[in-house]
Amino acid sequence: MAGSWREFWNRDSAIYVNDRHRTLHYAGLAEEVAALVPHRRASVLDHGCGEALAAERVAAACARLHLCDGAPRVRAALDARFAGNDRVSVLAPEDLPALADASLDLVVANSLVQYLDAAEFEACLVLWRRKLARDGRLILADIIPPDLSALADARALLAFGHRGGFLAAALAGLARTALSDYRTLRRSLGLSRYGEAEMLARLAAAGFAARRLPRNLGHNQARMAFEARPPA
């Protein structure tokens, strides 16, 4: 049994109920991230990228795509997929400080912050602020509000399953998740949650001008997304 979130993500998990769920999740996310890329010469960091099954779509929209994940198993698969592609680099979190300061036009951290404790999140904010170009943009997405229930997350998954044609698998997957390591870790380690005002205050304290975006990335619109920029 995994004893940390990094160990959990370093092996197969019950988060995706079937291959269709996984494929649709990453395809939709890639389209949304690609739409955020400011120009074709941009350098982009996807921090906490996961399997990034549709990362080719993002790479086609920019000049350089850095895929960063904490799980060695995930990075090995990404390395194999993008071997020989000089527009894509695969990085561990400990590699990020070596990126040139002020070199990134876009940083996306989707479904990452909830797995970081307060000190880890603060360290990431400092790092992102240093690596962003003066006119760069940080997108934090899938932020969990303090009062969001697991039932609301389940309803969002079922709605996604209905739209995507995997509703039966989503129902079965929810039952599996209830018995999985994910539920155990969620109880023991918890997930970091932030209200809108608290997140904006944290971003301001880290030197960003920030706002909440009208919609979250991905299917769960009960969660939040924020845009942060270095001040003009």
Disulfide bonds with the S-S distance in Angstrom:
none
